[in-house]
Amino acid sequence: MPAMVVLNVDMKSNPMTIGQVADRFGLPTHVLRHWESVGLLSPGRVAGDRRRYTRDDLFRVASIVIAKQAGLPLPDIREFLAARDPATRKDVLRRNQRVLQARMAALRSALDLLEAGMNCSHEDITTCPNYQAHLAGTVLAGANDRVDQCSFLIT
């Protein structure tokens, strides 16, 4: 099961240190520093130039973590979070939605193939007619433009 982000932002007015935020999200501190360097975060500063993260910063970190889990690249996350126009934000999300749907379909196909292999009792799985049929269906469904390259699998 994928990791889940649990965000408890029940903070009063005490800003958090970078270490506290990193611990809360299970991140190394250098990740938060990197996100700041690429313009994803801009925590406030106190004496000694130490970062202090507010409740709003925590929501922003949670948004970045979830977007990263969904596979969005940092430039798209920055564009998504910076968008003041809902249409721009939706364009970024739609673009990444298509990518994520394709990844999910590929993962589903891979899982189906593993399950077909686990259900096979043949000594040599490559000679199993059911496994071959499943594999051929996977190749045809997922690579119509490469069927000629894979035709040896299904003849």
C-alpha positions, 0 to 999 in steps of 0.5 A, a space after each residue: 500500500 502506498 504511503 499516505 500523507 497525514 497532515 495534522 496542522 493543529 498548530 497554534 501560532 508557533 512556527 515550526 523549524 525545518 527539522 520539525 517539518 521534515 520529521 512531520 512529513 518523513 522527509 530529509 531536511 535537504 529535500 525541504 531546502 531543495 524545494 525552497 531553492 527551486 521556488 516551491 517553498 518560501 518559509 519565513 526567517 528568524 534570527 540567524 536566518 533560520 527557517 520557520 514554517 507556518 500552518 500555510 507552509 505545512 499545507 504547501 508541503 503536503 501539496 508537494 508531497 502528494 503531487 510528487 507521489 502522483 508523479 508530477 515533476 517539480 516544475 509542474 508542481 511549481 506551476 500548479 501551486 503558483 497558478 492564480 488562474 484556475 484554467 492554468 492550474 487545471 491545464 497542469 493537472 489535466 496534463 499530469 492526469 493523462 500521464 498518471 492514467 497511462 502509468 496506472 494502466 501499465 501497472 495494472 497490465 503488469 500486475 495482471 501478468 504477474 497474477 497470470 504467472 502465479 496461477 500457472 502450474 506448468 513447469 515452463 511458464 512460457 509454454 503455458 497456453 493461458 499465460 501465452 494468451 494473456 501475454 499476447 493480449 498484453 502485447 497487443 493491447 499495450 503496444 499496437 505500434 510495436 506488434 510486428 516487433 513482438 509478433 513472434 510471441 503470438 504466432 
